[in-house]
Amino acid sequence: MKQIRWIAVISLTVLFTIVVFRNLESTNLELVVTTVELPLAALLSLTLLLGFGLGLMFPTMWKVRSWQNARQKRKVEKTVGLESE
């Protein structure tokens, strides 16, 4: 299993490196208030990092929300249990 993981990591790294070197020309990125000129490879790298970060952030947020909901449910059950006595 570790060999498959390493093969996948190395393959993706090589693929990403090829894409970066094939996209070194400069491009304009128009933001709301300004325009930034940067290599397309940098834009692709930033997009990759942003996607990776969001992919890590959202499941974490959902897990925290489920913990909060479970805590709220226990609190309500405890309150209802006390009222029925």
GUDO-945953 format. One record per residue: residue number from 1; x, y, z of N, C-alpha, C, O, CB in turn. Coordinates in Angstrom, 1 decimal, padded with zeros to 4 digits. Atoms other than C-alpha are relative to their C-alpha. Glycine has a CB too. Layout:
REM residues N
+-----+--------+--------+--------+--------+--------+--------+--------+--------+--------+--------+--------+--------+--------+--------+--------+
| seq |    n.u |    n.v |    n.w |   ca.u |   ca.v |   ca.w |    c.u |    c.v |    c.w |    o.u |    o.v |    o.w |   cb.u |   cb.v |   cb.w |
+-----+--------+--------+--------+--------+--------+--------+--------+--------+--------+--------+--------+--------+--------+--------+--------+
| NUM |      X |      Y |      Z |      X |      Y |      Z |      X |      Y |      Z |      X |      Y |      Z |      X |      Y |      Z |
...
+-----+--------+--------+--------+--------+--------+--------+--------+--------+--------+--------+--------+--------+--------+--------+--------+
//
This chain:
REM residues 85
+-----+--------+--------+--------+--------+--------+--------+--------+--------+--------+--------+--------+--------+--------+--------+--------+
| seq |    n.u |    n.v |    n.w |   ca.u |   ca.v |   ca.w |    c.u |    c.v |    c.w |    o.u |    o.v |    o.w |   cb.u |   cb.v |   cb.w |
+-----+--------+--------+--------+--------+--------+--------+--------+--------+--------+--------+--------+--------+--------+--------+--------+
|   1 |  000.8 | -001.2 |  000.0 |  000.0 |  000.0 |  000.0 |  000.9 |  001.3 |  000.0 |  000.6 |  002.2 | -000.7 | -000.9 |  000.0 |  001.2 |
|   2 | -000.9 | -001.2 |  000.0 |  002.9 |  002.4 |  000.8 |  000.6 |  000.2 | -001.3 |  000.9 |  001.4 | -001.7 |  001.0 | -000.2 |  001.1 |
|   3 | -000.6 | -000.2 |  001.3 |  004.4 |  001.7 | -002.6 | -001.0 |  000.7 | -000.9 | -000.5 |  001.5 | -001.7 |  000.4 | -001.3 | -000.6 |
|   4 |  001.0 | -000.6 |  000.8 |  001.2 |  002.7 | -004.3 | -000.1 |  001.5 |  000.3 | -000.2 |  002.3 | -000.6 | -001.4 | -000.7 |  000.1 |
|   5 |  000.1 | -001.4 | -000.4 |  001.0 |  005.9 | -002.3 |  001.2 |  000.8 | -000.5 |  001.1 |  001.9 | -001.0 |  000.0 |  000.1 |  001.6 |
|   6 | -001.2 | -000.7 |  000.5 |  004.6 |  006.8 | -003.2 |  000.0 |  000.1 | -001.5 |  000.5 |  001.2 | -002.0 |  001.3 | -000.8 |  000.5 |
|   7 |  000.1 | -000.1 |  001.4 |  004.1 |  006.0 | -006.8 | -001.0 |  001.1 | -000.4 | -000.7 |  001.9 | -001.3 | -000.5 | -001.3 | -000.6 |
|   8 |  001.0 | -001.1 |  000.3 |  001.0 |  008.3 | -006.8 |  000.6 |  001.4 |  000.3 |  000.4 |  002.3 | -000.5 | -001.3 | -000.2 |  000.8 |
|   9 | -000.6 | -001.3 | -000.4 |  002.9 |  011.1 | -005.0 |  001.0 |  000.4 | -001.0 |  001.1 |  001.6 | -001.5 |  000.6 | -000.1 |  001.4 |
|  10 | -001.0 | -000.3 |  001.0 |  005.8 |  010.9 | -007.4 | -000.6 |  000.3 | -001.3 | -000.1 |  001.3 | -002.0 |  001.0 | -001.2 | -000.1 |
|  11 |  000.6 | -000.2 |  001.3 |  003.6 |  010.7 | -010.4 | -000.7 |  001.4 | -000.1 | -000.6 |  002.2 | -001.0 | -001.1 | -001.0 | -000.3 |
|  12 |  000.6 | -001.3 | -000.1 |  001.6 |  013.8 | -009.3 |  001.0 |  001.1 |  000.0 |  000.8 |  002.2 | -000.6 | -001.0 |  000.1 |  001.2 |
|  13 | -001.0 | -001.0 | -000.1 |  004.7 |  015.7 | -008.5 |  000.7 |  000.2 | -001.4 |  000.9 |  001.4 | -001.8 |  001.1 | -000.4 |  001.0 |
|  14 | -000.6 | -000.1 |  001.3 |  006.2 |  015.0 | -011.9 | -001.0 |  000.7 | -001.0 | -000.6 |  001.5 | -001.7 |  000.4 | -001.4 | -000.6 |
|  15 |  001.0 | -000.6 |  000.8 |  002.9 |  015.9 | -013.6 | -000.1 |  001.5 |  000.3 | -000.2 |  002.3 | -000.7 | -001.3 | -000.7 |  000.2 |
|  16 |  000.1 | -001.4 | -000.4 |  002.7 |  019.1 | -011.7 |  001.2 |  000.8 | -000.5 |  001.1 |  002.0 | -000.9 | -000.2 |  000.2 |  001.5 |
|  17 | -001.2 | -000.7 |  000.4 |  006.3 |  020.0 | -012.5 | -000.1 |  000.2 | -001.5 |  000.3 |  001.3 | -002.0 |  001.2 | -000.8 |  000.3 |
|  18 |  000.2 | -000.2 |  001.4 |  005.6 |  019.4 | -016.2 | -000.9 |  001.1 | -000.4 | -000.7 |  001.9 | -001.3 | -000.4 | -001.3 | -000.7 |
|  19 |  001.0 | -001.1 |  000.2 |  002.5 |  021.6 | -016.1 |  000.6 |  001.4 |  000.3 |  000.4 |  002.3 | -000.5 | -001.3 | -000.2 |  000.8 |
|  20 | -000.6 | -001.3 | -000.3 |  004.5 |  024.4 | -014.4 |  000.9 |  000.4 | -001.1 |  000.9 |  001.6 | -001.5 |  000.7 | -000.1 |  001.4 |
|  21 | -001.0 | -000.4 |  001.0 |  007.3 |  024.4 | -016.9 | -000.6 |  000.2 | -001.4 |  000.0 |  000.9 | -002.2 |  001.1 | -001.0 | -000.1 |
|  22 |  000.6 | -000.2 |  001.3 |  004.9 |  024.3 | -019.8 | -000.9 |  001.3 |  000.0 | -001.3 |  001.8 | -001.0 | -001.0 | -001.2 | -000.4 |
|  23 |  000.9 | -001.2 | -000.1 |  003.0 |  027.4 | -018.5 |  000.8 |  001.2 |  000.7 |  000.3 |  001.7 |  001.7 | -001.2 | -000.3 |  000.8 |
|  24 | -000.8 | -001.1 | -000.6 |  005.7 |  030.0 | -017.7 | -000.3 |  001.3 | -000.6 |  000.2 |  002.3 | -000.1 |  001.5 | -000.3 | -000.2 |
|  25 |  000.3 | -001.3 |  000.6 |  004.3 |  032.7 | -019.9 | -000.8 |  000.8 |  001.0 | -001.5 |  000.3 |  001.8 | -000.8 | -000.1 | -001.3 |
|  26 |  000.7 | -001.0 | -000.9 |  002.9 |  035.8 | -018.1 | -001.4 |  000.2 | -000.4 | -001.8 |  000.2 | -001.6 |  000.8 |  001.3 |  000.0 |
|  27 |  001.4 | -000.3 |  000.3 | -000.8 |  036.5 | -017.8 | -000.5 |  001.0 |  001.0 |  000.1 |  001.2 |  002.1 | -000.8 | -001.3 |  000.2 |
|  28 |  000.5 | -001.0 | -000.8 | -002.9 |  039.2 | -016.3 | -001.2 | -000.6 |  000.8 | -002.0 | -001.3 |  000.3 | -000.5 |  001.2 | -000.8 |
|  29 |  001.0 |  000.4 | -000.9 | -005.1 |  038.5 | -013.3 | -000.8 |  001.2 |  000.4 | -000.2 |  002.0 |  001.2 |  000.5 | -000.9 |  001.2 |
|  30 |  000.8 | -001.1 | -000.3 | -007.9 |  041.0 | -013.0 | -000.8 | -000.2 |  001.3 | -001.7 | -001.0 |  001.3 | -000.9 |  000.5 | -001.1 |
|  31 |  000.8 |  000.1 | -001.3 | -009.1 |  041.4 | -009.4 | -001.0 |  001.2 |  000.0 | -001.1 |  001.9 | -000.9 |  001.0 |  000.1 |  001.2 |
|  32 |  001.0 | -001.0 | -000.1 | -011.8 |  043.7 | -008.2 |  000.5 |  001.4 | -000.2 |  000.0 |  002.2 | -000.9 | -000.8 | -000.1 |  001.3 |
|  33 | -000.6 | -001.4 |  000.0 | -009.6 |  046.8 | -007.7 |  001.3 |  000.2 | -000.7 |  001.7 |  001.3 | -000.9 |  000.1 |  000.5 |  001.4 |
|  34 | -001.3 | -000.1 |  000.6 | -006.4 |  046.0 | -009.4 |  000.3 | -001.2 | -001.0 | -000.5 | -002.1 | -001.1 |  001.1 | -000.1 |  001.1 |
|  35 | -000.4 |  001.1 |  000.9 | -004.7 |  043.9 | -012.1 |  001.4 | -000.4 |  000.3 |  002.3 |  000.5 |  000.5 | -000.1 |  000.5 | -001.5 |
|  36 | -001.2 |  000.5 | -000.4 | -001.8 |  041.7 | -011.3 |  000.6 | -000.8 | -001.2 | -000.2 | -001.7 | -001.8 |  000.0 | -000.9 |  001.3 |
|  37 | -000.6 |  000.8 |  001.1 |  000.6 |  040.3 | -013.9 |  001.0 | -001.0 |  000.6 |  001.9 | -000.7 |  001.4 |  000.8 |  000.9 | -001.0 |
|  38 | -000.8 |  001.1 | -000.5 |  002.1 |  036.9 | -013.0 |  000.1 | -001.2 | -000.9 | -000.8 | -001.3 | -001.8 | -000.5 | -000.4 |  001.4 |
|  39 |  000.0 |  001.2 |  000.8 |  003.2 |  033.7 | -014.6 | -001.2 | -000.9 |  000.2 | -001.7 | -001.0 |  001.3 |  001.4 | -000.8 |  000.2 |
|  40 |  001.1 |  000.9 | -000.1 |  000.5 |  031.3 | -015.4 |  000.2 | -001.2 |  001.0 | -000.7 | -001.7 |  001.7 | -000.4 | -000.6 | -001.4 |
|  41 | -000.4 |  001.1 | -001.0 |  002.4 |  028.6 | -013.4 | -000.3 |  000.5 |  001.4 | -000.7 | -000.3 |  002.3 |  001.5 | -000.4 | -000.2 |
|  42 |  000.2 | -000.5 | -001.4 |  002.2 |  030.8 | -010.3 | -001.5 |  000.0 |  000.3 | -002.0 | -000.3 |  001.4 |  000.6 |  001.4 |  000.2 |
|  43 |  001.5 | -000.1 | -000.2 | -001.6 |  031.3 | -010.8 | -000.5 | -001.5 |  000.2 | -001.4 | -001.7 |  001.1 | -000.7 |  000.6 | -001.2 |
|  44 |  000.4 |  001.4 | -000.2 | -002.0 |  027.5 | -011.2 |  000.4 | -000.5 |  001.4 | -000.3 | -001.3 |  002.0 |  000.6 | -000.9 | -001.1 |
|  45 | -000.5 |  000.4 | -001.4 |  000.1 |  026.9 | -008.0 | -000.9 |  000.6 |  001.1 | -001.2 | -000.1 |  002.0 |  001.5 |  000.4 |  000.1 |
|  46 |  000.9 | -000.6 | -001.0 | -002.0 |  029.4 | -006.1 | -001.3 | -000.6 |  000.1 | -001.9 | -000.8 |  001.2 | -000.1 |  001.5 | -000.2 |
|  47 |  001.3 |  000.7 |  000.0 | -005.2 |  027.8 | -007.2 |  000.1 | -001.4 |  000.6 | -000.9 | -001.8 |  001.3 | -000.5 | -000.1 | -001.5 |
|  48 | -000.1 |  001.3 | -000.6 | -003.9 |  024.4 | -006.3 |  000.1 |  000.1 |  001.5 | -000.6 | -000.7 |  002.2 |  001.3 | -000.7 | -000.5 |
|  49 | -000.1 | -000.2 | -001.4 | -002.9 |  025.6 | -002.8 | -001.3 |  000.4 |  000.6 | -001.7 |  000.0 |  001.7 |  001.1 |  001.0 |  000.3 |
|  50 |  001.2 | -000.5 | -000.5 | -006.2 |  027.4 | -002.3 | -001.0 | -001.2 |  000.0 | -001.7 | -001.4 |  001.0 | -000.6 |  001.1 | -000.9 |
|  51 |  000.9 |  001.2 |  000.0 | -008.2 |  024.2 | -003.3 |  000.4 | -001.0 |  001.0 | -000.5 | -001.5 |  001.7 |  000.1 | -000.6 | -001.4 |
|  52 | -000.4 |  000.9 | -001.0 | -006.1 |  022.1 | -001.1 | -000.4 |  000.5 |  001.4 | -000.8 | -000.3 |  002.3 |  001.6 | -000.2 |  000.0 |
|  53 |  000.4 | -000.6 | -001.2 | -006.6 |  024.5 |  001.8 | -001.5 | -000.1 |  000.3 | -001.9 | -000.4 |  001.4 |  000.4 |  001.4 |  000.1 |
|  54 |  001.4 |  000.1 | -000.2 | -010.3 |  024.6 |  001.3 | -000.5 | -001.4 |  000.2 | -001.4 | -001.7 |  001.0 | -000.8 |  000.6 | -001.2 |
|  55 |  000.3 |  001.4 | -000.2 | -010.4 |  020.9 |  001.0 |  000.3 | -000.5 |  001.4 | -000.4 | -001.4 |  001.9 |  000.7 | -000.9 | -001.0 |
|  56 | -000.3 |  000.3 | -001.3 | -008.9 |  020.6 |  004.4 | -000.9 |  000.7 |  001.0 | -001.2 |  000.2 |  002.1 |  001.5 |  000.3 |  000.4 |
|  57 |  000.8 | -000.8 | -000.9 | -010.9 |  023.4 |  006.0 | -001.4 | -000.4 |  000.1 | -002.0 | -000.5 |  001.3 |  000.1 |  001.4 | -000.5 |
|  58 |  001.5 |  000.3 | -000.1 | -014.5 |  022.4 |  005.1 | -000.3 | -001.3 |  000.8 | -001.2 | -001.2 |  001.6 | -000.5 | -000.1 | -001.4 |
|  59 |  000.4 |  001.2 | -000.8 | -014.5 |  018.8 |  006.5 |  000.3 |  000.3 |  001.5 | -000.4 | -000.2 |  002.3 |  000.9 | -001.2 | -000.4 |
|  60 | -000.3 | -000.3 | -001.4 | -012.9 |  020.2 |  009.7 | -001.1 |  000.8 |  000.6 | -001.6 |  000.6 |  001.7 |  001.3 |  000.8 |  000.1 |
|  61 |  001.2 | -000.8 | -000.5 | -015.7 |  022.8 |  010.0 | -001.2 | -000.8 |  000.2 | -001.9 | -000.6 |  001.2 | -000.3 |  001.2 | -001.1 |
|  62 |  001.1 |  000.8 | -000.1 | -018.3 |  020.2 |  009.4 |  000.1 | -000.9 |  001.3 | -000.9 | -001.2 |  001.9 | -000.2 | -000.9 | -001.2 |
|  63 | -000.2 |  000.8 | -001.2 | -016.8 |  018.0 |  012.1 | -000.2 |  000.8 |  001.3 | -000.8 |  000.3 |  002.2 |  001.5 | -000.6 |  000.0 |
|  64 |  000.2 | -000.9 | -001.2 | -016.7 |  020.9 |  014.6 | -001.5 |  000.3 |  000.2 | -002.0 |  000.3 |  001.3 |  000.8 |  001.3 | -000.2 |
|  65 |  001.4 | -000.3 | -000.1 | -020.3 |  021.7 |  013.8 | -000.8 | -001.3 |  000.5 | -001.7 | -001.1 |  001.3 | -000.6 |  000.3 | -001.4 |
|  66 |  000.6 |  001.2 | -000.5 | -021.3 |  018.0 |  014.4 |  000.3 | -000.1 |  001.5 | -000.6 | -000.6 |  002.2 |  000.5 | -001.2 | -000.8 |
|  67 | -000.3 |  000.0 | -001.4 | -019.5 |  018.2 |  017.7 | -000.9 |  001.0 |  000.8 | -001.4 |  000.6 |  001.9 |  001.5 |  000.3 |  000.3 |
|  68 |  000.8 | -001.0 | -000.6 | -021.4 |  021.4 |  018.6 | -001.5 | -000.5 |  000.1 | -002.1 | -000.4 |  001.1 |  000.1 |  001.3 | -000.7 |
|  69 |  001.3 |  000.5 |  000.0 | -024.7 |  019.8 |  017.6 | -000.2 | -001.2 |  001.0 | -001.2 | -001.2 |  001.7 | -000.4 | -000.5 | -001.4 |
|  70 |  000.1 |  001.0 | -001.0 | -024.0 |  016.7 |  019.7 |  000.0 |  000.5 |  001.4 | -000.7 |  000.0 |  002.3 |  001.2 | -001.0 | -000.2 |
|  71 |  000.0 | -000.6 | -001.4 | -023.1 |  018.8 |  022.7 | -001.3 |  000.7 |  000.3 | -001.8 |  000.6 |  001.5 |  001.2 |  001.0 |  000.1 |
|  72 |  001.3 | -000.6 | -000.2 | -026.3 |  020.8 |  022.3 | -001.1 | -001.0 |  000.3 | -001.9 | -000.8 |  001.1 | -000.4 |  000.9 | -001.2 |
|  73 |  001.0 |  001.1 | -000.2 | -028.3 |  017.6 |  022.0 |  000.1 | -000.6 |  001.4 | -000.9 | -000.8 |  002.1 |  000.2 | -001.1 | -001.0 |
|  74 | -000.2 |  000.6 | -001.3 | -026.7 |  016.2 |  025.2 | -000.5 |  001.0 |  001.1 | -001.1 |  000.6 |  002.1 |  001.4 | -000.3 |  000.3 |
|  75 |  000.5 | -001.0 | -001.0 | -027.5 |  019.5 |  027.0 | -001.5 |  000.1 |  000.1 | -002.0 |  000.2 |  001.2 |  000.6 |  001.4 | -000.5 |
|  76 |  001.4 |  000.1 |  000.0 | -031.1 |  019.4 |  025.9 | -000.5 | -001.2 |  000.7 | -001.5 | -001.2 |  001.5 | -000.6 |  000.1 | -001.4 |
|  77 |  000.5 |  001.2 | -000.6 | -031.5 |  015.8 |  026.9 |  000.2 |  000.0 |  001.5 | -000.6 | -000.5 |  002.3 |  000.8 | -001.2 | -000.6 |
|  78 | -000.2 | -000.1 | -001.4 | -030.0 |  016.6 |  030.3 | -001.0 |  000.9 |  000.6 | -001.5 |  000.6 |  001.7 |  001.5 |  000.5 |  000.3 |
|  79 |  001.0 | -000.9 | -000.5 | -032.3 |  019.5 |  030.7 | -001.4 | -000.6 |  000.1 | -002.1 | -000.5 |  001.1 | -000.1 |  001.3 | -000.8 |
|  80 |  001.3 |  000.7 |  000.0 | -035.4 |  017.5 |  029.7 |  000.0 | -001.1 |  001.1 | -001.1 | -001.3 |  001.7 | -000.2 | -000.6 | -001.4 |
|  81 |  000.0 |  001.0 | -001.0 | -034.3 |  014.7 |  032.0 | -000.2 |  000.5 |  001.4 | -000.8 | -000.1 |  002.2 |  001.3 | -000.8 |  000.0 |
|  82 |  000.2 | -000.7 | -001.3 | -034.1 |  017.1 |  035.0 | -001.4 |  000.5 |  000.2 | -001.9 |  000.4 |  001.3 |  001.0 |  001.1 |  000.1 |
|  83 |  001.4 | -000.5 | -000.1 | -037.5 |  018.6 |  034.2 | -001.0 | -001.1 |  000.3 | -002.0 | -000.9 |  000.9 | -000.4 |  000.8 | -001.2 |
|  84 |  000.9 |  001.1 | -000.1 | -039.2 |  015.2 |  034.1 |  000.0 | -000.6 |  001.4 | -000.9 | -001.3 |  001.8 |  000.2 | -001.0 | -001.0 |
|  85 | -000.1 |  000.6 | -001.3 | -038.1 |  014.3 |  037.6 | -000.8 |  000.7 |  001.0 | -000.8 |  000.4 |  002.2 |  001.4 |  000.0 |  000.5 |
+-----+--------+--------+--------+--------+--------+--------+--------+--------+--------+--------+--------+--------+--------+--------+--------+
//
